[in-house]
């Protein structure tokens, strides 16, 4: 219907009188005041209607309606990365998070701690989302935060898990923003504000064995006149593989740095080793010694803690475990990681693989492990027995004892010892087809851990600087994140099923990917061949391992069955006895021979079992009574000889 074209007649309205005005403004009569769009948006966020608030925010942006900045919008930003909506793509979450964070006041207007957001990003999330971490760091830099806890957490996380180019680009952005704001204010200089982020990033690179990245940050800091502490320079020198070259690089930038090339020793406080190791039966004395040891730079060894936990649980002294646990979590992240490793070892000895996974998933980032496999086991029907409602969580104590008295500010970085136990637990609870999938994932992770060359890394940094594009913060693992212990569960699984060829293929895959097999893997493979009846291959493995240890150049057997003529073998044995008489075999080599001897005995191969025993006693000079496991294998051979004269 069209609007009327005639002007309205004001005579139809009542005149404004005193009586009319007094009645309309009476105290008992409420006056309706409509909410503005900004007030409605704040009310929706305060009420928790985040989807309606997101729709209103987008409409206000499209109609160019200004929105008043308020710290309340942190709740909406937190919901953007916490809400579970399967159809929502990750980039849309990042965009929504960044849009809501832009509505939070700057540091000059209101100082915020962002505690809830930091707790979710660095503590509550089971996976490490580097895109969110990087976006959060950029938002903090844009709002004038340079040295608060959130910025330092972002720098530490990027330096530990992302590519060095990502960390360097973020520090450059942080420094540029800091210099811009410092020039407009009369506060601290940009050089003093950037000391903490640069020192922290350099230390984290050094601990991750990224010496080239640490030296590059040193050059950037020196060029921008940012002070680097002596402790940071010493950390770079202590954790490098080439101390001479690194020292030359450091002294080129900082001539006053002392030129001490002595190998750094382990800094430990004086402690009673006999008390800590458990030689004394007094648990109170061991508890006091372990608490003092946690106060030193190097925490107690995990196996020492494991023995203390086992003794306390055996005697029902659960309160001592609680006290030591509290001390470990109070000290540092390194002490907490050592304690959690001892917990995982405790559950491993009790054959509780699900509790091993639960202990790891509670405190560590799920990096270096198949995250979906771990979470599906813990959240599925198999994980019901270890849910929080269970009264016992491994130590026979209430569930609240398992929680740290002081919650961690950030999830811990797992070492390869932690991730190796996780892979072992996954293999233990998986079926055959799942093990094949897990092994493929392990190979993929190991191959992805090989970093690109230094030239390629520097080229990517230069391209990012010239083009202005930020490098993608993808997760990057160092080559030292994986070792032979990660492959041991798969070798053991093949050996248990009588498939030595598959076990040998796993060892071959390790060698191809630059991981040196240890005595443990060779021992399992050699025993599998011996127990399956392939004596030639088992003896060939023993020859090669003996040659590798002594460097005597012993060749593997030439004949098809791996057994030479008696006269030639006697001459070889006499020559090797003379060569090895002055050298004592390692415990690992004796363990391999013991394992192969046991394999021949179980296969009832009396001839080769006698040959391995003779090898042990004559060539390696083993004496009965030195190793209980070897003595047991010899006793089994004696019993077999009595059965088969």
C-alpha positions in Angstrom: 0.0 0.0 0.0 1.5 3.4 -0.9 2.2 6.1 1.6 -0.4 8.9 1.8 0.7 12.0 0.0 -1.2 14.5 2.1 0.4 16.1 5.1 -0.9 14.9 8.5 -3.3 17.1 10.5 -1.8 17.9 13.9 -5.1 19.0 15.3 -6.2 15.4 16.0 -3.4 15.1 18.6 -3.9 16.1 22.2 -2.1 19.1 23.5 0.8 18.5 25.8 -0.4 19.6 29.3 1.1 19.5 32.7 -1.4 16.8 33.8 -0.5 14.7 30.8 3.2 15.1 31.4 3.0 14.2 35.1 1.0 11.1 34.4 3.4 9.9 31.7 6.5 10.3 33.9 5.2 8.8 37.1 7.5 6.6 39.1 5.2 3.6 38.9 4.9 3.8 35.1 7.9 2.0 33.3 9.3 3.8 30.4 10.2 1.5 27.5 13.7 2.1 26.1 14.5 -0.2 23.1 17.9 -1.9 23.1 20.5 -0.9 20.5 22.1 -3.5 18.3 25.3 -3.4 20.3 23.4 -4.0 23.6 21.5 -6.9 22.0 24.7 -8.5 20.9 26.2 -8.2 24.4 23.0 -9.6 25.9 23.1 -12.6 23.6 26.7 -13.3 24.4 26.1 -12.9 28.2 23.2 -15.3 28.0 25.2 -17.9 26.0 23.1 -17.7 22.8 26.3 -17.8 20.6 24.7 -18.8 17.3 22.2 -16.0 17.5 25.0 -13.6 18.5 27.1 -14.8 15.5 24.3 -14.1 13.1 23.7 -10.6 14.6 27.4 -9.8 14.5 27.6 -10.7 10.8 24.5 -8.5 10.1 25.9 -5.6 12.0 29.2 -5.9 10.1 27.4 -6.0 6.8 25.3 -2.9 7.6 28.4 -1.1 9.1 26.9 -0.7 12.5 29.6 0.0 15.0 30.1 -2.5 17.9 31.4 -1.3 21.2 34.5 -3.2 22.4 34.0 -5.3 25.5 36.0 -8.0 27.2 32.8 -10.0 27.4 33.3 -11.1 23.8 36.1 -13.4 25.0 33.3 -15.9 25.8 32.2 -15.9 22.2 35.7 -16.3 20.9 36.2 -19.2 23.2 33.0 -20.8 22.0 34.1 -20.4 18.4 37.0 -22.9 19.0 35.4 -25.0 21.6 31.9 -25.7 20.1 31.6 -29.1 18.4 29.9 -28.6 15.1 30.9 -31.3 12.6 29.8 -29.4 9.5 31.9 -26.3 10.5 35.3 -26.2 8.7 38.5 -25.4 10.6 39.1 -22.2 8.7 35.6 -21.0 9.6 36.4 -21.6 13.3 39.6 -19.6 12.9 37.8 -16.7 11.2 35.1 -16.6 13.8 37.6 -16.7 16.6 39.6 -13.9 15.1 36.5 -11.8 14.5 35.3 -12.1 18.1 38.8 -11.4 19.5 38.9 -8.2 17.4 36.0 -6.9 19.6 38.1 -7.3 22.8 39.6 -3.9 24.0 43.3 -3.2 23.3 45.8 -3.3 26.1 45.8 0.5 26.4 42.0 0.5 27.0 41.7 -2.6 29.3 44.3 -5.2 30.4 42.9 -8.8 30.0 44.5 -12.1 31.0 42.7 -14.3 28.5 42.9 -17.0 31.1 39.9 -19.1 29.9 41.2 -19.0 26.3 44.7 -19.9 27.3 43.5 -22.8 29.4 41.5 -24.2 26.5 44.2 -23.8 23.9 47.2 -25.0 25.9 45.6 -27.3 28.5 42.1 -28.6 27.6 42.5 -29.4 23.9 43.6 -33.0 23.5 45.4 -32.1 20.2 47.7 -29.3 19.4 46.0 -26.9 17.0 48.9 -24.8 15.7 46.5 -22.7 13.6 44.6 -21.5 16.6 47.8 -21.0 18.6 49.3 -18.9 15.7 46.1 -16.9 15.3 45.9 -16.2 19.0 49.4 -15.0 19.0 48.8 -12.6 16.1 45.7 -11.2 17.9 47.7 -10.6 21.1 50.4 -8.8 19.1 47.8 -6.6 17.4 46.3 -5.6 20.7 49.6 -4.6 22.3 50.5 -7.7 24.4 54.2 -8.5 24.0 55.4 -10.1 27.3 52.4 -11.5 29.1 51.8 -15.2 29.7 49.8 -15.7 26.6 52.5 -14.4 24.2 55.2 -16.5 25.9 53.0 -19.6 25.7 52.5 -19.0 22.0 56.3 -18.4 21.4 57.2 -21.6 23.4 54.6 -23.7 21.5 55.6 -22.5 18.1 59.3 -22.9 18.8 58.8 -26.5 20.0 56.3 -27.9 17.5 56.2 -25.6 14.4 58.7 -25.0 11.6 61.5 -22.5 12.5 60.2 -20.2 9.7 56.8 -19.9 11.5 58.5 -18.9 14.8 60.8 -16.4 13.1 58.0 -14.8 11.2 55.9 -14.4 14.3 58.8 -12.9 16.3 59.3 -10.4 13.4 55.6 -9.5 13.5 55.7 -9.1 17.2 58.8 -6.9 17.2 57.4 -4.7 14.4 54.1 -4.2 16.2 56.0 -3.5 19.5 58.2 -0.9 17.9 55.2 0.8 16.4 53.3 1.1 19.7 56.4 2.0 21.7 57.1 4.9 19.4 53.6 6.3 20.0 53.8 5.9 23.8 56.3 6.7 26.5 56.6 3.2 28.0 59.4 0.7 27.9 61.5 0.4 24.8 60.8 -2.3 22.2 64.3 -3.8 22.8 63.6 -4.5 26.5 60.0 -5.8 25.8 61.3 -8.3 23.2 64.0 -9.8 25.3 61.7 -12.4 26.9 60.2 -13.7 23.7 63.5 -14.0 21.8 65.4 -15.6 24.7 62.6 -18.1 25.1 62.4 -19.0 21.4 66.2 -19.5 21.2 66.2 -21.8 24.2 63.4 -23.9 22.9 65.1 -24.2 19.5 68.3 -25.3 21.3 66.5 -27.9 23.4 64.9 -29.3 20.1 68.4 -29.6 18.6 67.7 -26.9 16.0 71.0 -25.1 16.2 70.7 -23.4 12.8 67.4 -21.9 13.7 68.7 -20.7 17.1 71.7 -19.1 15.5 69.5 -17.4 12.9 67.4 -15.9 15.7 70.6 -14.8 17.5 71.6 -12.8 14.4 68.1 -11.2 14.1 68.2 -10.2 17.8 71.7 -8.8 17.4 70.7 -6.8 14.4 67.7 -5.4 16.2 69.7 -4.6 19.4 67.7 -7.1 21.5 69.7 -8.3 24.5 70.3 -12.1 24.7 71.2 -13.5 28.2 74.3 -15.5 28.9 72.2 -18.5 30.0 70.5 -18.5 26.5 73.9 -18.5 24.7 75.2 -21.2 27.0 72.1 -23.3 26.2 72.7 -23.0 22.5 76.3 -24.2 23.0 75.4 -27.0 25.3 72.8 -28.6 23.0 74.6 -28.4 19.7 76.2 -31.2 17.8 79.1 -29.0 16.6 80.4 -27.0 19.5 83.3 -25.5 17.7 81.3 -24.1 14.8 78.6 -22.9 17.1 81.1 -21.2 19.4 82.6 -19.4 16.5 79.1 -18.2 15.4 78.3 -17.0 18.9 81.6 -15.2 19.4 81.2 -13.4 16.1 78.1 -11.8 17.4 79.0 -11.6 21.1 82.8 -11.3 21.4 82.6 -11.2 25.3 81.1 -14.7 25.4 83.7 -17.0 27.1 85.3 -19.7 24.9 84.9 -22.7 27.1 84.6 -25.9 25.1 84.4 -28.4 28.0 81.5 -30.8 27.8 78.7 -29.7 30.1 78.3 -32.0 33.0 75.0 -32.9 34.6 74.1 -30.4 37.2 72.9 -32.3 40.2 72.8 -31.5 43.8 74.6 -33.8 46.2 72.2 -36.6 47.0 72.5 -40.0 48.7 72.4 -42.4 45.7 71.9 -45.5 47.9 68.8 -44.0 49.5 67.2 -42.9 46.3 67.9 -46.2 44.4 66.1 -48.1 47.1 68.9 -50.0 48.8 67.4 -48.9 52.1 64.0 -50.2 53.2 63.0 -47.1 55.0 60.4 -45.4 52.8 60.5 -42.2 54.8 64.2 -41.7 54.1 63.6 -42.5 50.4 60.7 -40.0 50.3 62.9 -37.3 51.8 65.7 -38.0 49.4 63.5 -38.0 46.4 61.8 -34.7 47.4 65.3 -33.2 47.6 66.2 -34.7 44.2 63.2 -33.0 42.6 64.5 -29.7 43.7 67.7 -30.2 41.6 67.9 -29.3 37.9 67.9 -33.0 37.0 64.9 -35.0 38.5 65.2 -38.6 39.6 65.3 -41.3 37.0 61.8 -42.7 36.1 62.8 -46.3 37.1 63.9 -45.1 40.5 60.5 -43.5 40.9 58.9 -46.7 39.6 60.5 -48.7 42.3 59.4 -46.3 45.0 55.8 -46.4 43.7 55.8 -50.1 43.6 57.2 -50.5 47.1 54.7 -48.0 48.5 51.7 -49.6 46.8 52.9 -53.1 48.0 53.0 -51.9 51.6 49.8 -49.7 51.3 51.7 -46.4 51.8 49.6 -44.5 49.2 49.9 -41.2 51.1 53.7 -41.2 50.3 53.0 -41.5 46.6 50.6 -38.6 46.8 53.1 -36.4 48.6 55.9 -37.1 46.1 53.5 -36.6 43.2 52.6 -33.2 44.5 56.2 -32.3 44.8 56.9 -33.4 41.3 54.1 -31.3 39.8 55.1 -28.3 41.8 58.7 -28.2 40.6 58.8 -27.9 36.8 57.4 -29.5 33.6 60.5 -31.7 33.5 59.8 -33.1 36.9 56.2 -33.6 36.0 57.1 -35.5 32.8 59.5 -37.7 34.7 56.7 -38.6 37.2 54.1 -39.3 34.5 56.7 -41.6 32.8 57.1 -43.5 36.0 53.3 -43.9 36.2 53.1 -45.2 32.7 55.9 -47.7 33.5 54.0 -48.8 36.6 50.8 -49.5 34.5 53.0 -51.2 31.9 54.4 -53.6 34.5 50.9 -54.4 35.7 49.9 -55.1 32.1 47.4 -52.2 32.0 47.8 -50.7 28.5 44.6 -48.6 28.7 45.9 -46.9 31.8 49.1 -46.2 30.1 47.2 -44.4 27.3 45.0 -42.6 29.9 48.1 -41.3 31.8 49.6 -40.0 28.6 46.5 -38.4 27.2 45.8 -36.5 30.4 49.1 -34.6 30.6 50.7 -34.6 27.2 50.0 -33.2 23.7 49.0 -36.1 21.5 51.9 -35.6 19.1 54.1 -38.4 17.8 51.2 -40.9 18.3 48.0 -41.7 16.4 45.6 -39.3 18.2 42.4 -40.8 16.8 43.3 -44.3 17.8 44.2 -43.3 21.4 41.0 -41.2 21.9 38.8 -43.9 20.3 40.1 -46.5 22.8 39.7 -44.2 25.8 36.3 -42.9 24.9 34.9 -46.2 23.6 33.6 -49.2 25.4 37.1 -50.5 26.2 37.8 -47.4 28.3 34.9 -47.7 30.7 37.0 -49.4 33.3 39.3 -46.4 33.6 36.7 -43.6 33.6 36.9 -41.1 36.5 34.0 -42.8 38.4 36.3 -45.8 39.1 37.5 -45.7 42.7 41.0 -47.1 41.8 43.3 -45.5 39.2 46.2 -47.8 39.4 47.5 -46.9 42.9 44.5 -48.2 44.9 43.6 -44.7 46.0 40.7 -42.4 45.3 40.4 -40.7 41.9 41.2 -37.2 43.2 44.7 -38.3 44.1 45.4 -38.9 40.4 44.8 -35.3 39.6 47.7 -32.9 40.2 47.2 -30.6 43.2 48.2 -27.7 41.0 46.8 -28.0 37.5 49.3 -27.5 34.8 49.2 -24.3 32.8 50.1 -26.1 29.7 50.2 -29.7 28.5 53.6 -31.3 28.6 55.8 -32.0 25.6 56.2 -35.8 25.3 59.6 -37.4 24.9 60.3 -40.4 22.8 60.2 -42.6 25.9 56.6 -41.5 26.5 55.5 -42.0 22.9 57.3 -45.4 22.7 55.2 -46.6 25.6 52.0 -45.4 23.9 52.8 -47.3 20.7 53.5 -50.4 22.8 50.2 -50.1 24.5 48.3 -49.6 21.2 49.9 -52.7 19.7 49.0 -54.6 22.9 45.2 -53.8 22.6 44.9 -53.9 18.8 44.1 -56.7 16.5 46.1 -57.9 13.5 44.4 -55.6 10.9 44.7 -52.6 13.3 48.4 -53.3 13.8 48.9 -53.0 10.0 47.2 -49.6 10.0 49.2 -48.5 13.1 52.5 -49.6 11.5 51.7 -47.6 8.3 51.0 -44.6 10.5 54.3 -45.0 12.3 56.2 -45.1 9.1 54.4 -42.0 7.9 55.3 -40.1 11.1 58.9 -41.2 10.9 59.2 -40.1 7.3 57.5 -36.8 8.1 60.0 -36.2 11.0 62.9 -35.8 8.6 63.3 -32.0 8.3 64.1 -30.3 5.0 67.6 -29.0 4.3 68.8 -25.7 5.7 68.8 -24.1 2.3 65.2 -25.0 1.7 64.2 -23.7 5.1 66.0 -20.4 4.5 64.4 -20.1 1.1 60.9 -20.5 2.5 61.7 -17.8 5.0 63.0 -15.4 2.4 60.0 -16.0 0.1 57.6 -15.3 3.1 59.4 -12.0 3.8 59.3 -10.8 0.2 55.7 -11.8 -0.5 54.3 -10.8 2.8 52.5 -14.2 3.2 52.7 -15.9 6.6 54.0 -19.6 6.5 51.5 -22.2 7.5 52.1 -23.3 11.1 52.2 -27.1 10.4 53.3 -29.5 13.1 56.9 -30.5 12.7 58.6 -33.3 14.7 62.4 -33.6 15.0 64.2 -36.8 13.8 65.1 -37.6 17.4 61.3 -38.0 18.2 61.5 -41.7 17.2 63.9 -44.4 18.0 64.1 -48.2 17.9 61.8 -48.6 20.9 58.9 -47.4 18.7 59.3 -50.4 16.4 59.9 -53.0 19.1 56.2 -53.7 19.7 55.7 -54.6 16.0 58.8 -56.8 16.0 57.6 -58.5 19.1 54.1 -59.1 17.6 55.5 -60.8 14.5 57.9 -62.9 16.6 55.0 -64.0 18.8 53.1 -65.2 15.8 56.1 -67.1 14.4 56.8 -64.8 11.5 60.6 -64.0 11.6 60.6 -62.7 8.0 58.0 -60.0 8.9 60.1 -59.1 12.0 63.2 -58.8 9.8 61.3 -56.5 7.4 60.4 -54.2 10.3 64.1 -54.0 11.2 64.9 -53.3 7.5 62.4 -50.5 7.5 64.1 -48.9 10.5 67.5 -49.0 8.8 66.1 -47.4 5.6 64.6 -44.6 7.6 67.8 -43.8 9.5 67.0 -45.5 12.8 69.6 -47.9 14.1 68.2 -51.1 15.6 69.4 -51.9 19.1 70.3 -55.2 20.7 66.6 -55.7 21.7 65.3 -55.8 18.1 68.2 -58.0 16.9 67.7 -60.4 19.8 64.0 -60.9 19.0 64.7 -61.4 15.3 67.5 -63.9 15.9 65.5 -65.9 18.4 62.5 -66.0 16.0 64.7 -67.5 13.3 66.2 -70.0 15.8 62.9 -71.0 17.1 61.3 -71.4 13.7 64.1 -73.7 12.5 66.2 -71.3 10.4 69.5 -71.9 12.1 71.6 -70.4 9.3 70.0 -67.0 9.6 70.1 -67.0 13.4 73.8 -67.8 13.4 74.5 -65.3 10.7 72.9 -62.6 12.9 75.1 -63.7 15.8 78.3 -63.5 13.6 77.4 -60.0 12.4 76.6 -58.6 15.8 79.8 -60.0 17.3 81.8 -58.5 14.4 80.1 -55.2 14.9 80.9 -55.1 18.6 84.5 -56.3 18.4 85.3 -55.0 15.0 87.1 -58.2 14.2 85.8 -58.5 10.7 84.2 -62.0 11.1 82.4 -63.0 8.0 79.0 -64.6 8.0 78.8 -68.4 7.3 79.2 -69.2 3.7 77.5 -72.6 3.5 73.7 -72.8 2.9 73.0 -74.2 6.3 75.2 -71.7 8.0 77.6 -74.4 9.5 81.2 -74.7 8.4 83.4 -77.7 8.5 84.6 -78.7 12.0 88.3 -78.2 11.3 87.7 -74.7 9.8 85.4 -73.8 12.6 87.9 -74.9 15.2 90.6 -72.8 13.6 88.3 -69.8 13.5 87.2 -70.3 17.1 90.9 -70.5 18.3 91.8 -67.3 16.4 88.7 -65.4 17.8 89.3 -66.6 21.3 92.8 -65.1 21.1 91.4 -61.8 19.7 88.6 -61.5 22.3 90.5 -62.7 25.3 91.4 -59.1 26.3 87.8 -57.8 25.7 84.7 -58.3 27.8 81.5 -58.7 25.9 78.7 -56.3 26.6 75.6 -57.3 28.4 73.6 -56.7 25.3 75.6 -59.1 23.3 75.4 -61.8 26.0 71.6 -61.2 26.1 71.3 -61.9 22.3 73.3 -65.1 22.6 71.1 -66.1 25.6 67.9 -65.4 23.6 69.1 -67.4 20.6 70.2 -70.3 22.9 66.7 -70.3 24.4 65.2 -70.3 20.9 67.2 -73.4 19.9 66.2 -75.1 23.1 62.5 -74.4 22.6 62.9 -75.7 19.0 64.6 -78.8 20.4 67.6 -78.1 18.1 70.2 -79.7 20.3 73.1 -79.4 17.8 72.9 -75.6 17.3 72.0 -75.1 21.0 75.3 -76.8 22.0 77.2 -74.7 19.4 75.8 -71.4 20.8 76.6 -72.5 24.4 80.2 -73.3 23.3 80.3 -69.9 21.6 79.2 -68.3 24.9 81.7 -70.0 27.1 84.8 -70.2 24.8 84.7 -67.2 22.5 82.9 -64.8 24.7 84.4 -66.1 28.0 81.1 -66.4 29.9 81.3 -67.8 33.4 78.3 -69.4 35.0 76.8 -67.2 37.7 77.2 -63.8 36.1 73.8 -63.5 34.4 70.7 -65.4 35.8 69.0 -65.4 32.5 71.9 -67.0 30.7 72.3 -69.6 33.5 68.6 -70.4 33.1 69.0 -71.0 29.4 72.0 -73.3 30.0 70.0 -75.2 32.5 67.2 -75.7 30.0 69.8 -77.0 27.5 71.1 -79.4 30.2 67.5 -80.7 30.7 67.1 -81.1 26.9 70.3 -83.1 26.7 69.0 -85.4 29.5 65.8 -86.0 27.5 67.7 -86.6 24.2 71.0 -88.3 25.0 
